[in-house]
Amino acid sequence: MPALRPAGTAIEPLLPEHCRPLGDPELTEEGSAALVRMRVDCGERGLVGTRLGFSGLGDSRTNALVRVELPGGFVQRAVLHGAAPTLEVSAVPSAWQTARDYAALGFEHILGGVDHLLFVLGLLVLVRGPRMLIETVTAFTLGHSVTLSLAALGFVHAPTGPIEVAIAASIVWLAVEITQPSSARPSSPWRRPRTLAGGFGLLHGFGFAGALAEVGLPANDIPLALGSFNLGIELGQLCFVAALIAAYLALRRLQLPAAPWASRALAYTIGSLASFWMFQRAASLL
Protein backbone atom coordinates (compact mmCIF):
# COMPACT_ATOMS: atom_id res chain seq x y z
CA MET A 1 0.00 0.00 0.00
CA PRO A 2 1.22 3.60 -0.40
CA ALA A 3 3.42 4.73 2.47
CA LEU A 4 1.63 8.12 2.46
CA ARG A 5 -2.15 7.98 2.79
CA PRO A 6 -4.82 10.48 3.86
CA ALA A 7 -5.13 10.85 7.63
CA GLY A 8 -7.73 8.61 9.23
CA THR A 9 -7.67 5.96 6.50
CA ALA A 10 -6.60 2.35 6.88
CA ILE A 11 -6.27 -0.37 4.25
CA GLU A 12 -6.89 -3.82 5.69
CA PRO A 13 -7.24 -7.21 3.95
CA LEU A 14 -10.72 -8.75 3.83
CA LEU A 15 -10.38 -12.53 4.16
CA PRO A 16 -13.01 -15.30 4.38
CA GLU A 17 -14.24 -15.97 7.90
CA HIS A 18 -12.85 -19.52 7.93
CA CYS A 19 -9.28 -18.30 7.21
CA ARG A 20 -7.09 -17.79 10.28
CA PRO A 21 -3.77 -15.90 10.39
CA LEU A 22 -0.53 -17.76 11.10
CA GLY A 23 1.55 -15.39 13.19
CA ASP A 24 1.68 -11.61 13.04
CA PRO A 25 1.88 -9.68 9.74
CA GLU A 26 5.34 -8.45 8.70
CA LEU A 27 5.61 -4.79 7.67
CA THR A 28 8.51 -3.52 5.55
CA GLU A 29 9.15 -0.23 3.74
CA GLU A 30 10.04 -0.34 0.03
CA GLY A 31 10.60 3.14 -1.34
CA SER A 32 7.27 4.96 -1.36
CA ALA A 33 5.31 1.81 -0.47
CA ALA A 34 4.56 -0.11 2.71
CA LEU A 35 4.58 -3.88 2.13
CA VAL A 36 2.64 -6.17 4.47
CA ARG A 37 3.28 -9.92 4.30
CA MET A 38 1.05 -12.40 6.08
CA ARG A 39 0.29 -16.11 6.00
CA VAL A 40 -3.17 -17.54 6.58
CA ASP A 41 -4.61 -21.03 6.80
CA CYS A 42 -7.97 -21.54 5.07
CA GLY A 43 -8.20 -25.25 5.83
CA GLU A 44 -9.72 -27.81 3.50
CA ARG A 45 -12.33 -25.36 2.23
CA GLY A 46 -9.65 -23.26 0.56
CA LEU A 47 -10.36 -20.05 -1.35
CA VAL A 48 -12.47 -21.16 -4.31
CA GLY A 49 -15.93 -19.62 -4.07
CA THR A 50 -14.91 -17.09 -1.42
CA ARG A 51 -14.20 -13.36 -1.69
CA LEU A 52 -10.90 -11.58 -1.12
CA GLY A 53 -10.36 -7.87 -0.97
CA PHE A 54 -9.49 -4.79 1.04
CA SER A 55 -11.29 -2.32 3.21
CA GLY A 56 -10.47 1.39 3.08
CA LEU A 57 -9.86 1.64 -0.66
CA GLY A 58 -12.62 4.18 -1.14
CA ASP A 59 -11.52 6.45 1.72
CA SER A 60 -7.87 6.40 0.67
CA ARG A 61 -8.67 6.61 -3.07
CA THR A 62 -6.29 3.73 -3.66
CA ASN A 63 -6.46 0.81 -6.08
CA ALA A 64 -5.21 -2.68 -5.25
CA LEU A 65 -4.09 -5.46 -7.58
CA VAL A 66 -5.13 -8.92 -6.41
CA ARG A 67 -3.50 -11.97 -8.01
CA VAL A 68 -4.61 -15.47 -7.02
CA GLU A 69 -2.70 -18.53 -8.24
CA LEU A 70 -4.32 -21.89 -7.57
CA PRO A 71 -2.76 -25.36 -7.83
CA GLY A 72 -2.59 -26.37 -11.47
CA GLY A 73 -1.40 -22.97 -12.67
CA PHE A 74 -4.72 -21.10 -12.91
CA VAL A 75 -4.14 -17.39 -12.26
CA GLN A 76 -6.92 -14.93 -11.52
CA ARG A 77 -6.33 -11.20 -11.24
CA ALA A 78 -8.38 -8.08 -10.63
CA VAL A 79 -7.83 -4.41 -9.87
CA LEU A 80 -9.91 -3.50 -6.83
CA HIS A 81 -11.10 -0.02 -5.88
CA GLY A 82 -13.65 1.67 -3.66
CA ALA A 83 -16.63 0.72 -5.82
CA ALA A 84 -15.46 -2.92 -6.15
CA PRO A 85 -13.34 -3.76 -3.10
CA THR A 86 -13.52 -7.58 -3.34
CA LEU A 87 -12.86 -10.37 -5.82
CA GLU A 88 -14.63 -13.73 -5.94
CA VAL A 89 -12.11 -16.53 -6.37
CA SER A 90 -13.26 -18.79 -9.19
CA ALA A 91 -12.45 -22.40 -9.91
CA VAL A 92 -10.39 -23.28 -12.97
CA PRO A 93 -12.05 -21.26 -15.76
CA SER A 94 -13.40 -22.47 -19.06
CA ALA A 95 -11.47 -21.92 -22.28
CA TRP A 96 -13.79 -19.01 -23.07
CA GLN A 97 -13.06 -17.32 -19.73
CA THR A 98 -9.31 -17.71 -20.24
CA ALA A 99 -9.50 -16.28 -23.77
CA ARG A 100 -11.70 -13.39 -22.63
CA ASP A 101 -9.54 -12.45 -19.64
CA TYR A 102 -6.22 -12.52 -21.47
CA ALA A 103 -7.61 -10.72 -24.52
CA ALA A 104 -8.90 -7.99 -22.19
CA LEU A 105 -5.48 -7.81 -20.53
CA GLY A 106 -3.75 -7.32 -23.89
CA PHE A 107 -6.32 -4.74 -24.98
CA GLU A 108 -5.89 -2.75 -21.76
CA HIS A 109 -2.11 -2.93 -21.97
CA ILE A 110 -1.76 -1.55 -25.50
CA LEU A 111 -4.23 1.27 -24.90
CA GLY A 112 -2.45 2.14 -21.65
CA GLY A 113 1.01 2.02 -23.23
CA VAL A 114 1.53 5.58 -24.43
CA ASP A 115 4.98 4.83 -25.86
CA HIS A 116 3.70 1.97 -28.03
CA LEU A 117 0.79 4.06 -29.28
CA LEU A 118 3.13 6.94 -30.05
CA PHE A 119 5.20 4.60 -32.21
CA VAL A 120 2.07 3.51 -34.10
CA LEU A 121 1.12 7.18 -34.56
CA GLY A 122 4.56 7.86 -36.00
CA LEU A 123 4.14 5.00 -38.47
CA LEU A 124 0.85 6.49 -39.68
CA VAL A 125 2.53 9.85 -40.26
CA LEU A 126 5.52 8.25 -41.99
CA VAL A 127 3.73 6.10 -44.59
CA ARG A 128 1.72 7.19 -47.61
CA GLY A 129 -1.16 5.26 -49.16
CA PRO A 130 -3.50 2.53 -47.85
CA ARG A 131 -1.38 -0.37 -49.14
CA MET A 132 1.82 0.89 -47.54
CA LEU A 133 -0.08 1.57 -44.31
CA ILE A 134 -1.41 -2.00 -44.16
CA GLU A 135 2.02 -3.49 -44.94
CA THR A 136 3.76 -1.32 -42.33
CA VAL A 137 1.29 -1.99 -39.51
CA THR A 138 1.34 -5.71 -40.39
CA ALA A 139 5.15 -5.74 -40.21
CA PHE A 140 5.02 -4.12 -36.78
CA THR A 141 2.42 -6.66 -35.65
CA LEU A 142 4.44 -9.64 -36.87
CA GLY A 143 7.60 -8.28 -35.27
CA HIS A 144 6.23 -7.82 -31.77
CA SER A 145 4.21 -11.06 -31.97
CA VAL A 146 7.41 -13.06 -32.51
CA THR A 147 9.37 -11.70 -29.56
CA LEU A 148 6.29 -11.58 -27.31
CA SER A 149 5.72 -15.30 -27.87
CA LEU A 150 9.38 -16.28 -27.53
CA ALA A 151 9.84 -14.23 -24.34
CA ALA A 152 6.57 -15.37 -22.75
CA LEU A 153 7.47 -19.03 -23.38
CA GLY A 154 10.94 -18.54 -21.89
CA PHE A 155 12.99 -19.13 -25.06
CA VAL A 156 14.58 -15.67 -24.95
CA HIS A 157 15.09 -13.17 -22.16
CA ALA A 158 15.86 -9.47 -22.18
CA PRO A 159 16.28 -7.19 -19.11
CA THR A 160 13.33 -4.84 -18.69
CA GLY A 161 15.30 -1.64 -18.00
CA PRO A 162 17.45 -1.56 -21.15
CA ILE A 163 14.49 -2.69 -23.26
CA GLU A 164 12.41 0.26 -22.07
CA VAL A 165 15.27 2.63 -22.94
CA ALA A 166 15.58 1.04 -26.38
CA ILE A 167 11.83 1.34 -27.00
CA ALA A 168 11.99 5.07 -26.31
CA ALA A 169 15.03 5.32 -28.60
CA SER A 170 13.10 3.58 -31.38
CA ILE A 171 10.43 6.28 -31.18
CA VAL A 172 13.12 8.98 -31.42
CA TRP A 173 14.51 7.23 -34.51
CA LEU A 174 11.04 7.12 -36.04
CA ALA A 175 10.50 10.83 -35.35
CA VAL A 176 13.78 11.62 -37.13
CA GLU A 177 12.67 9.53 -40.12
CA ILE A 178 9.43 11.53 -40.37
CA THR A 179 11.42 14.76 -40.80
CA GLN A 180 13.52 13.30 -43.64
CA PRO A 181 12.48 13.89 -47.27
CA SER A 182 10.85 10.90 -48.93
CA SER A 183 13.62 10.67 -51.51
CA ALA A 184 16.15 9.88 -48.78
CA ARG A 185 14.38 6.87 -47.31
CA PRO A 186 14.77 4.21 -50.04
CA SER A 187 18.58 4.58 -50.01
CA SER A 188 18.82 1.99 -47.22
CA PRO A 189 16.54 -1.03 -46.62
CA TRP A 190 16.55 -0.20 -42.90
CA ARG A 191 15.01 3.20 -43.64
CA ARG A 192 12.00 1.78 -45.45
CA PRO A 193 8.79 1.87 -43.38
CA ARG A 194 8.12 -1.89 -43.54
CA THR A 195 11.62 -2.81 -42.40
CA LEU A 196 11.64 -0.08 -39.77
CA ALA A 197 8.30 -1.22 -38.35
CA GLY A 198 9.19 -4.92 -38.40
CA GLY A 199 12.60 -4.44 -36.82
CA PHE A 200 11.42 -2.20 -34.03
CA GLY A 201 8.35 -4.42 -33.61
CA LEU A 202 10.74 -7.15 -32.40
CA LEU A 203 11.93 -4.72 -29.74
CA HIS A 204 8.44 -3.65 -28.63
CA GLY A 205 7.44 -7.32 -28.24
CA PHE A 206 9.79 -7.58 -25.24
CA GLY A 207 7.90 -4.69 -23.65
CA PHE A 208 4.58 -6.51 -24.12
CA ALA A 209 6.12 -9.67 -22.67
CA GLY A 210 7.06 -7.77 -19.51
CA ALA A 211 3.40 -6.95 -18.87
CA LEU A 212 2.38 -10.56 -19.47
CA ALA A 213 5.09 -11.80 -17.10
CA GLU A 214 3.53 -9.81 -14.25
CA VAL A 215 0.35 -11.89 -14.57
CA GLY A 216 1.74 -15.20 -15.79
CA LEU A 217 0.32 -17.87 -18.07
CA PRO A 218 -1.98 -20.66 -16.86
CA ALA A 219 -0.11 -23.97 -17.05
CA ASN A 220 -3.12 -25.79 -18.49
CA ASP A 221 -3.90 -23.23 -21.24
CA ILE A 222 -0.62 -21.59 -22.28
CA PRO A 223 -1.26 -21.45 -26.08
CA LEU A 224 -4.80 -20.12 -25.64
CA ALA A 225 -3.80 -17.49 -23.08
CA LEU A 226 -0.79 -16.33 -25.12
CA GLY A 227 -2.79 -16.16 -28.34
CA SER A 228 -5.63 -14.29 -26.63
CA PHE A 229 -3.23 -11.77 -25.08
CA ASN A 230 -1.69 -11.16 -28.51
CA LEU A 231 -5.14 -10.84 -30.06
CA GLY A 232 -6.11 -8.27 -27.43
CA ILE A 233 -3.02 -6.22 -28.29
CA GLU A 234 -3.89 -6.32 -31.99
CA LEU A 235 -7.51 -5.32 -31.35
CA GLY A 236 -6.40 -2.38 -29.25
CA GLN A 237 -3.89 -1.36 -31.90
CA LEU A 238 -6.52 -1.58 -34.65
CA CYS A 239 -8.96 0.50 -32.60
CA PHE A 240 -6.29 3.17 -32.14
CA VAL A 241 -5.45 3.19 -35.86
CA ALA A 242 -9.15 3.29 -36.80
CA ALA A 243 -9.72 6.25 -34.46
CA LEU A 244 -6.82 8.17 -36.00
CA ILE A 245 -8.01 7.47 -39.55
CA ALA A 246 -11.57 8.50 -38.64
CA ALA A 247 -10.27 11.76 -37.17
CA TYR A 248 -8.21 12.41 -40.30
CA LEU A 249 -11.17 11.77 -42.61
CA ALA A 250 -13.39 14.01 -40.48
CA LEU A 251 -10.90 16.86 -40.81
CA ARG A 252 -10.76 16.34 -44.56
CA ARG A 253 -14.55 16.55 -44.80
CA LEU A 254 -14.38 19.88 -43.02
CA GLN A 255 -12.05 20.97 -45.84
CA LEU A 256 -9.60 22.51 -43.43
CA PRO A 257 -6.34 23.56 -45.10
CA ALA A 258 -3.45 21.21 -44.29
CA ALA A 259 -0.54 23.15 -42.85
CA PRO A 260 2.73 22.11 -44.55
CA TRP A 261 4.51 22.14 -41.20
CA ALA A 262 1.96 19.91 -39.42
CA SER A 263 3.79 16.59 -39.89
CA ARG A 264 7.12 18.15 -38.89
CA ALA A 265 5.56 19.66 -35.75
CA LEU A 266 4.06 16.28 -34.88
CA ALA A 267 7.43 14.61 -35.46
CA TYR A 268 9.13 17.06 -33.09
CA THR A 269 6.43 16.47 -30.47
CA ILE A 270 6.83 12.71 -30.73
CA GLY A 271 10.62 12.97 -30.68
CA SER A 272 10.66 15.32 -27.69
CA LEU A 273 8.44 13.06 -25.58
CA ALA A 274 10.42 9.97 -26.55
CA SER A 275 13.72 11.71 -25.80
CA PHE A 276 12.46 12.63 -22.35
CA TRP A 277 11.44 9.01 -21.71
CA MET A 278 14.76 7.72 -23.02
CA PHE A 279 16.86 9.90 -20.72
CA GLN A 280 14.52 9.33 -17.79
CA ARG A 281 14.66 5.55 -18.18
CA ALA A 282 18.40 5.57 -18.73
CA ALA A 283 18.88 7.62 -15.58
CA SER A 284 16.81 5.12 -13.57
CA LEU A 285 19.25 2.36 -14.63
CA LEU A 286 22.15 4.31 -13.15
C-alpha positions in Angstrom: 0.0 0.0 0.0 1.2 3.6 -0.4 3.4 4.7 2.5 1.6 8.1 2.5 -2.1 8.0 2.8 -4.8 10.5 3.9 -5.1 10.8 7.6 -7.7 8.6 9.2 -7.7 6.0 6.5 -6.6 2.4 6.9 -6.3 -0.4 4.3 -6.9 -3.8 5.7 -7.2 -7.2 4.0 -10.7 -8.7 3.8 -10.4 -12.5 4.2 -13.0 -15.3 4.4 -14.2 -16.0 7.9 -12.9 -19.5 7.9 -9.3 -18.3 7.2 -7.1 -17.8 10.3 -3.8 -15.9 10.4 -0.5 -17.8 11.1 1.5 -15.4 13.2 1.7 -11.6 13.0 1.9 -9.7 9.7 5.3 -8.5 8.7 5.6 -4.8 7.7 8.5 -3.5 5.6 9.1 -0.2 3.7 10.0 -0.3 0.0 10.6 3.1 -1.3 7.3 5.0 -1.4 5.3 1.8 -0.5 4.6 -0.1 2.7 4.6 -3.9 2.1 2.6 -6.2 4.5 3.3 -9.9 4.3 1.1 -12.4 6.1 0.3 -16.1 6.0 -3.2 -17.5 6.6 -4.6 -21.0 6.8 -8.0 -21.5 5.1 -8.2 -25.3 5.8 -9.7 -27.8 3.5 -12.3 -25.4 2.2 -9.6 -23.3 0.6 -10.4 -20.1 -1.4 -12.5 -21.2 -4.3 -15.9 -19.6 -4.1 -14.9 -17.1 -1.4 -14.2 -13.4 -1.7 -10.9 -11.6 -1.1 -10.4 -7.9 -1.0 -9.5 -4.8 1.0 -11.3 -2.3 3.2 -10.5 1.4 3.1 -9.9 1.6 -0.7 -12.6 4.2 -1.1 -11.5 6.5 1.7 -7.9 6.4 0.7 -8.7 6.6 -3.1 -6.3 3.7 -3.7 -6.5 0.8 -6.1 -5.2 -2.7 -5.3 -4.1 -5.5 -7.6 -5.1 -8.9 -6.4 -3.5 -12.0 -8.0 -4.6 -15.5 -7.0 -2.7 -18.5 -8.2 -4.3 -21.9 -7.6 -2.8 -25.4 -7.8 -2.6 -26.4 -11.5 -1.4 -23.0 -12.7 -4.7 -21.1 -12.9 -4.1 -17.4 -12.3 -6.9 -14.9 -11.5 -6.3 -11.2 -11.2 -8.4 -8.1 -10.6 -7.8 -4.4 -9.9 -9.9 -3.5 -6.8 -11.1 0.0 -5.9 -13.6 1.7 -3.7 -16.6 0.7 -5.8 -15.5 -2.9 -6.2 -13.3 -3.8 -3.1 -13.5 -7.6 -3.3 -12.9 -10.4 -5.8 -14.6 -13.7 -5.9 -12.1 -16.5 -6.4 -13.3 -18.8 -9.2 -12.5 -22.4 -9.9 -10.4 -23.3 -13.0 -12.1 -21.3 -15.8 -13.4 -22.5 -19.1 -11.5 -21.9 -22.3 -13.8 -19.0 -23.1 -13.1 -17.3 -19.7 -9.3 -17.7 -20.2 -9.5 -16.3 -23.8 -11.7 -13.4 -22.6 -9.5 -12.4 -19.6 -6.2 -12.5 -21.5 -7.6 -10.7 -24.5 -8.9 -8.0 -22.2 -5.5 -7.8 -20.5 -3.7 -7.3 -23.9 -6.3 -4.7 -25.0 -5.9 -2.8 -21.8 -2.1 -2.9 -22.0 -1.8 -1.5 -25.5 -4.2 1.3 -24.9 -2.4 2.1 -21.6 1.0 2.0 -23.2 1.5 5.6 -24.4 5.0 4.8 -25.9 3.7 2.0 -28.0 0.8 4.1 -29.3 3.1 6.9 -30.0 5.2 4.6 -32.2 2.1 3.5 -34.1 1.1 7.2 -34.6 4.6 7.9 -36.0 4.1 5.0 -38.5 0.9 6.5 -39.7 2.5 9.9 -40.3 5.5 8.2 -42.0 3.7 6.1 -44.6 1.7 7.2 -47.6 -1.2 5.3 -49.2 -3.5 2.5 -47.8 -1.4 -0.4 -49.1 1.8 0.9 -47.5 -0.1 1.6 -44.3 -1.4 -2.0 -44.2 2.0 -3.5 -44.9 3.8 -1.3 -42.3 1.3 -2.0 -39.5 1.3 -5.7 -40.4 5.1 -5.7 -40.2 5.0 -4.1 -36.8 2.4 -6.7 -35.6 4.4 -9.6 -36.9 7.6 -8.3 -35.3 6.2 -7.8 -31.8 4.2 -11.1 -32.0 7.4 -13.1 -32.5 9.4 -11.7 -29.6 6.3 -11.6 -27.3 5.7 -15.3 -27.9 9.4 -16.3 -27.5 9.8 -14.2 -24.3 6.6 -15.4 -22.8 7.5 -19.0 -23.4 10.9 -18.5 -21.9 13.0 -19.1 -25.1 14.6 -15.7 -24.9 15.1 -13.2 -22.2 15.9 -9.5 -22.2 16.3 -7.2 -19.1 13.3 -4.8 -18.7 15.3 -1.6 -18.0 17.5 -1.6 -21.2 14.5 -2.7 -23.3 12.4 0.3 -22.1 15.3 2.6 -22.9 15.6 1.0 -26.4 11.8 1.3 -27.0 12.0 5.1 -26.3 15.0 5.3 -28.6 13.1 3.6 -31.4 10.4 6.3 -31.2 13.1 9.0 -31.4 14.5 7.2 -34.5 11.0 7.1 -36.0 10.5 10.8 -35.3 13.8 11.6 -37.1 12.7 9.5 -40.1 9.4 11.5 -40.4 11.4 14.8 -40.8 13.5 13.3 -43.6 12.5 13.9 -47.3 10.9 10.9 -48.9 13.6 10.7 -51.5 16.2 9.9 -48.8 14.4 6.9 -47.3 14.8 4.2 -50.0 18.6 4.6 -50.0 18.8 2.0 -47.2 16.5 -1.0 -46.6 16.5 -0.2 -42.9 15.0 3.2 -43.6 12.0 1.8 -45.4 8.8 1.9 -43.4 8.1 -1.9 -43.5 11.6 -2.8 -42.4 11.6 -0.1 -39.8 8.3 -1.2 -38.3 9.2 -4.9 -38.4 12.6 -4.4 -36.8 11.4 -2.2 -34.0 8.4 -4.4 -33.6 10.7 -7.1 -32.4 11.9 -4.7 -29.7 8.4 -3.7 -28.6 7.4 -7.3 -28.2 9.8 -7.6 -25.2 7.9 -4.7 -23.7 4.6 -6.5 -24.1 6.1 -9.7 -22.7 7.1 -7.8 -19.5 3.4 -6.9 -18.9 2.4 -10.6 -19.5 5.1 -11.8 -17.1 3.5 -9.8 -14.2 0.4 -11.9 -14.6 1.7 -15.2 -15.8 0.3 -17.9 -18.1 -2.0 -20.7 -16.9 -0.1 -24.0 -17.1 -3.1 -25.8 -18.5 -3.9 -23.2 -21.2 -0.6 -21.6 -22.3 -1.3 -21.4 -26.1 -4.8 -20.1 -25.6 -3.8 -17.5 -23.1 -0.8 -16.3 -25.1 -2.8 -16.2 -28.3 -5.6 -14.3 -26.6 -3.2 -11.8 -25.1 -1.7 -11.2 -28.5 -5.1 -10.8 -30.1 -6.1 -8.3 -27.4 -3.0 -6.2 -28.3 -3.9 -6.3 -32.0 -7.5 -5.3 -31.4 -6.4 -2.4 -29.2 -3.9 -1.4 -31.9 -6.5 -1.6 -34.6 -9.0 0.5 -32.6 -6.3 3.2 -32.1 -5.4 3.2 -35.9 -9.1 3.3 -36.8 -9.7 6.2 -34.5 -6.8 8.2 -36.0 -8.0 7.5 -39.6 -11.6 8.5 -38.6 -10.3 11.8 -37.2 -8.2 12.4 -40.3 -11.2 11.8 -42.6 -13.4 14.0 -40.5 -10.9 16.9 -40.8 -10.8 16.3 -44.6 -14.5 16.5 -44.8 -14.4 19.9 -43.0 -12.0 21.0 -45.8 -9.6 22.5 -43.4 -6.3 23.6 -45.1 -3.4 21.2 -44.3 -0.5 23.2 -42.9 2.7 22.1 -44.6 4.5 22.1 -41.2 2.0 19.9 -39.4 3.8 16.6 -39.9 7.1 18.2 -38.9 5.6 19.7 -35.8 4.1 16.3 -34.9 7.4 14.6 -35.5 9.1 17.1 -33.1 6.4 16.5 -30.5 6.8 12.7 -30.7 10.6 13.0 -30.7 10.7 15.3 -27.7 8.4 13.1 -25.6 10.4 10.0 -26.6 13.7 11.7 -25.8 12.5 12.6 -22.3 11.4 9.0 -21.7 14.8 7.7 -23.0 16.9 9.9 -20.7 14.5 9.3 -17.8 14.7 5.6 -18.2 18.4 5.6 -18.7 18.9 7.6 -15.6 16.8 5.1 -13.6 19.3 2.4 -14.6 22.1 4.3 -13.2 
